[in-house]
Amino acid sequence: MDCGCGRSPTGKCIGWHDLTEEDYLKKLELFKKKSQNKSKK
């Protein structure tokens, strides 16, 4: 399902629409770090 709120970094709904702005920013930072680690391997 596509993301309607625009918060999902993948473009698919992952449930981030319910997060507070602070929690969203924390999750986004973790997502970016995990993505960087995967691309380095």
C-alpha positions in Angstrom: 0.0 0.0 0.0 1.3 3.4 -0.9 2.1 6.0 1.8 -0.4 8.8 1.9 1.2 10.8 4.7 4.6 11.2 3.1 6.6 10.0 6.0 7.7 6.6 4.7 11.2 6.6 3.3 10.3 3.6 1.1 7.1 5.1 -0.4 5.1 2.2 1.1 3.1 2.6 4.3 5.1 1.3 7.3 2.8 2.9 10.0 4.8 6.0 10.7 1.8 8.3 10.3 0.9 7.8 14.0 4.3 8.8 15.3 5.0 12.1 16.9 7.4 14.4 15.1 10.2 13.5 17.6 9.6 9.8 17.2 9.4 10.1 13.4 12.8 11.9 13.3 14.4 9.2 15.5 13.0 6.4 13.3 14.1 8.1 10.2 17.7 8.5 11.5 17.8 4.8 12.4 16.4 3.8 9.0 19.1 5.9 7.2 21.9 4.3 9.3 20.6 0.8 8.6 20.4 1.6 4.9 24.0 2.9 4.9 25.2 -0.2 6.7 23.5 -2.5 4.2 24.9 -0.7 1.2 28.5 -0.9 2.6 28.4 -4.7 2.8 
